[in-house]
Amino acid sequence: MAAGVAAWLPFARAAAIGWMPVASAPMPTLPADNRQKQEGLIAINVSGHKFQTWRNTLERYPDTLLGSTEREFFYHEETNEYFFDRDPDIFRHILNFYRTGKLHYPRQECISAYDEELAFFGIIPEIIGDCCYEEYKDRRRENQERIQDDEDSENQNEMVPPDMTFRETMWRAFENPHTSTMALVFYYVTGFFIAVSVMANVVETVPCGTLPNRVKEVSCGERYALAFFCLDTACVMIFTVEYLLRLMAAPSRWNFIKSVMSVIDVVAIMPYYIGLVMTDNEDVSGAFVTLRVFRVFRIFKFSRHSAGLRILGYTLKSCASELGFLLFSLTMAIIIFATVMFYAEKGSTASKFTSIPAAFWYTIVTMTTLGYGDMVPKTIVGKIVGSVCSLSGVLVIALPVPVIVSNFSRIYHQSQRAEKRRAQKASKAAGQALVCKANPMFDTHHNHLLHCLEKTTNHEFVDEQAFETSLLEVSMVKQASCSSSMSSSSSNQGLSCCSRRNKRKNFNVPNCNMTGGHRNSIQELSTIHIRERHIANSRSNLNAKFEETVPLNCEHPYITAAVITLPTPPVTTPEEDASFLDYSQANIVRVSAL
Amino acid sequence: MDSQAKRVETISARLDAAGSSTDSVEDELELSAVRHRPEGLEQLEALTRFNRKELQILYRGFKNECPSGVVNEDTFKDIYSQFFPQGDASKYAHFLFNAFDTNKDGSVSFEDFVMGLSILLRGSVQEKLNWAFNLYDINKDGYITKEEMLDIMKAIYDMMGKCTYPLVKDDTPRQHVELFFQKMDKNKDGVVTIDEFIDCCQNDENIMRSMQLFENVI
């Protein structure tokens, strides 16, 4: 816990005197104060740089090297100080963590050196303050990616592990053409055939002179129909074989079928097979011709060969909403101008603007500053509208384009960062669950303070779940409520309850940072509160037992231990244990005195 | 003490002259520009019953949380609320603040803080009871009325929060106030004077015992 709250505990306790005259019950006795009153300076020598701090400062975090007895291993008798043979510059930040409760990451330090120091001194990186956390995580990720890349490139030059199955080898060959010569050959062959197929589709439509017995010019496709058909067949053969091989080698066939590339593959080869199956029916062949258009999708097969295409596709996908909005606003503008144009030109004779949809074409051509000239306004009003249209077109088209470009990069980076932050938050929450526990002495005294308040008002703190169950049950026996609250709090070693503001599932061990947010501090103290309640509940049971002489049906180990013997304590954290023992001992004395 | 206070006043007066609007931002600026340096250790030692070491420890903790050297009411409420996470400690903190802010200037300086603590931790029982009476007597007229006591009682029960066993009902504070007055108000005139209060407390063993509770807090 940071200096702030802990230092004010004496004040809070002193102020509790204000409750004494109105208290309805006698106050609980003080917990045993077995703190050694060592208020001294500790000298720490880190590679020649001398640091000094109060002993109490270091002991705030008893889970770290400096805060625990582990530092005794580094005690140097001759000079009466603690000597560490580590980096003094980074040590400065570690010592500041003890002083202020916030761990900062210095940007000029190497991330791995910093990590090593943190690991040495027993400090978990997850408690780095918010100001430096993002930077720290970014650097760490970069570093790990770099290491990963190095490893990958090493792996690629390695020999294939001999125990890979044939299927895995094949898949690896498909995904990484550089792994073996066969894969490379396959890669280039398929690339070549994609190119050939696309070129064939293009050349098919070029006019190729006339047939001997015809007058009209025919396209090459019709002239050399057989040749093109053979070429097409060959390409489709290759593509089909490739697809089937990939399907066979894929580790997860269902995932492979769902993937975009496989869909493109299928769409590229389907028209051929459909054409084979279909008869030379007049009606159907019209539709069949349309299908051949899909052959152009073969060009998308190049995206397996080009990473750039993949990135472009991804960015388009992630900017879809921005593009959609641009399209929408353009459509609005087009409709407005087309309508105005139509009504403006309605009067003129032989106007090309026969309907509003017809005027759409004019508007689009004008706004994009193409200006084909196939439709021109003749009336003066029409010309005015036309000029306004072209001017606004410049604005409407030219302005969003840089915005979209910057949107691309912004959205791209933002989505990366949002994912980053989500991942960071998850690991941060997980890490903070392991973070150092609070100062035990503070806990004891704070518990005692809360207990004094309970005695003043003659009410007890309960956790929220028990509170809700007590609301539901109208008539309840006191033990039943006790047992329900006990059992609910006894699960999870008594750490599963919550304060009014916390939900049951997010249990947070105290965050050692006082990051200034009120919420944070509430969460911190809620655990203290939880421990307190644990004791309080059990104490209430003690009182119930002695004062009301009602048999307890709680099976809580605390109760049995405390009441019957002085414990082999149940499984708890040591601090809780010690404080509870003291409490129980003291309390047993008190209770019997009543 | 007076010179310090005067220094504080002149600085804030200057700032006030500069910008006359009572913006909250300006208030913050004012407070952060005000740098209060406490009296020397010797004077404080003379004024309070703490020794040097204790004063040093107290000041270090105080200064850490309030680098400017004074606590305003919001910070005070914030700090105090952190000890009572389940309830709302702001009302009680308000009364506490008024009890500590003896010169009624809206901020608690280190001297106020330390003198209050000196009474609470090292004072005689008479002084502590005096302090408690002062806390309860909200308008400082020398009498505790039932309304004042009810305010205080509600503030205390607010600190318990919602999740208590048994439930805090609406008239629980009032009942508690009735109990208090039954015990303390000897002549049944509806108010408790300082003498009645001290008399009654001194005769009550529990209260006497609990007054000694926090002697060794520092």
Chai-1 contact restraints between the chains, C-beta under 6 A:
chainA,res_idxA,chainB,res_idxB,connection_type,confidence,min_distance_angstrom,max_distance_angstrom,comment,restraint_id
A,A3,B,N64,contact,1.0,0.0,6.0,A-B,restraint_1
A,G4,B,N64,contact,1.0,0.0,6.0,A-B,restraint_2
A,G4,B,E65,contact,1.0,0.0,6.0,A-B,restraint_3
A,V5,B,Q82,contact,1.0,0.0,6.0,A-B,restraint_4
A,A7,B,G61,contact,1.0,0.0,6.0,A-B,restraint_5
A,W8,B,I79,contact,1.0,0.0,6.0,A-B,restraint_6
A,P10,B,V217,contact,1.0,0.0,6.0,A-B,restraint_7
A,P10,B,I218,contact,1.0,0.0,6.0,A-B,restraint_8
A,A12,B,F83,contact,1.0,0.0,6.0,A-B,restraint_9
A,R13,B,F214,contact,1.0,0.0,6.0,A-B,restraint_10
A,R13,B,V217,contact,1.0,0.0,6.0,A-B,restraint_11
A,A14,B,L117,contact,1.0,0.0,6.0,A-B,restraint_12
A,A14,B,L120,contact,1.0,0.0,6.0,A-B,restraint_13
A,A14,B,L121,contact,1.0,0.0,6.0,A-B,restraint_14
A,A14,B,F214,contact,1.0,0.0,6.0,A-B,restraint_15
A,A14,B,V217,contact,1.0,0.0,6.0,A-B,restraint_16
A,A15,B,L96,contact,1.0,0.0,6.0,A-B,restraint_17
A,I17,B,L120,contact,1.0,0.0,6.0,A-B,restraint_18
A,I17,B,K128,contact,1.0,0.0,6.0,A-B,restraint_19
A,G18,B,A132,contact,1.0,0.0,6.0,A-B,restraint_20
A,G18,B,L135,contact,1.0,0.0,6.0,A-B,restraint_21
A,M20,B,I207,contact,1.0,0.0,6.0,A-B,restraint_22
A,M20,B,S210,contact,1.0,0.0,6.0,A-B,restraint_23
A,M20,B,M211,contact,1.0,0.0,6.0,A-B,restraint_24
A,P21,B,A132,contact,1.0,0.0,6.0,A-B,restraint_25
A,P21,B,C201,contact,1.0,0.0,6.0,A-B,restraint_26
A,P21,B,I207,contact,1.0,0.0,6.0,A-B,restraint_27
A,V22,B,F180,contact,1.0,0.0,6.0,A-B,restraint_28
A,P26,B,N206,contact,1.0,0.0,6.0,A-B,restraint_29
A,M27,B,S210,contact,1.0,0.0,6.0,A-B,restraint_30
A,M27,B,L213,contact,1.0,0.0,6.0,A-B,restraint_31
A,T457,B,Y157,contact,1.0,0.0,6.0,A-B,restraint_32
A,T457,B,M160,contact,1.0,0.0,6.0,A-B,restraint_33
A,H459,B,M160,contact,1.0,0.0,6.0,A-B,restraint_34
A,H459,B,T164,contact,1.0,0.0,6.0,A-B,restraint_35
A,H459,B,V168,contact,1.0,0.0,6.0,A-B,restraint_36
A,E460,B,Y165,contact,1.0,0.0,6.0,A-B,restraint_37
A,F461,B,Q86,contact,1.0,0.0,6.0,A-B,restraint_38
A,V462,B,C163,contact,1.0,0.0,6.0,A-B,restraint_39
A,V462,B,Y165,contact,1.0,0.0,6.0,A-B,restraint_40
A,E464,B,C163,contact,1.0,0.0,6.0,A-B,restraint_41
A,F467,B,C163,contact,1.0,0.0,6.0,A-B,restraint_42
A,S499,B,P85,contact,1.0,0.0,6.0,A-B,restraint_43
A,S499,B,Q86,contact,1.0,0.0,6.0,A-B,restraint_44
A,R500,B,Q86,contact,1.0,0.0,6.0,A-B,restraint_45
A,R500,B,G161,contact,1.0,0.0,6.0,A-B,restraint_46
A,R500,B,K162,contact,1.0,0.0,6.0,A-B,restraint_47
A,S521,B,Q82,contact,1.0,0.0,6.0,A-B,restraint_48
A,I522,B,P85,contact,1.0,0.0,6.0,A-B,restraint_49
A,L525,B,P85,contact,1.0,0.0,6.0,A-B,restraint_50
A,S526,B,P85,contact,1.0,0.0,6.0,A-B,restraint_51
A,H529,B,P85,contact,1.0,0.0,6.0,A-B,restraint_52
